[in-house]
Amino acid sequence: MKFCQDCAETGIEKWIVDLDKFTCTYYDKAGNMILTEEIPH
């Protein structure tokens, strides 16, 4: 829950996890991509 609160407080509205590419991409409220990071596997 803390992670979700921290994201909301910094302007992140949603994130999308791509399990084919092992990435997580974060978006702001305007739909702009903020950050894409690799998921360790």
C-alpha positions in Angstrom: 0.0 0.0 0.0 2.9 2.4 0.8 4.2 1.9 -2.8 0.8 3.0 -4.2 0.7 6.0 -1.9 4.2 7.1 -2.9 3.4 6.8 -6.6 0.2 8.9 -6.2 2.1 11.6 -4.2 4.7 11.9 -6.9 2.2 12.2 -9.8 2.1 8.6 -11.1 -1.4 7.5 -12.1 -0.7 4.1 -13.4 1.9 1.6 -14.3 1.9 -1.2 -16.9 3.9 -4.4 -16.5 5.0 -6.2 -19.7 5.9 -9.7 -18.8 7.1 -10.4 -22.4 9.8 -7.7 -22.1 10.2 -7.8 -18.3 9.5 -4.1 -18.0 7.4 -1.8 -15.8 6.4 1.6 -17.3 5.0 4.4 -15.2 2.6 7.1 -16.5 1.5 10.4 -15.1 -2.1 11.7 -15.0 -1.8 13.2 -18.5 -0.8 9.8 -19.9 2.9 10.7 -20.4 5.4 8.0 -19.9 7.6 8.9 -17.0 9.9 5.9 -16.5 10.5 2.4 -17.9 12.5 0.0 -15.7 13.5 -3.6 -16.2 12.1 -6.3 -14.0 14.8 -8.6 -12.7 14.4 -12.2 -13.8 
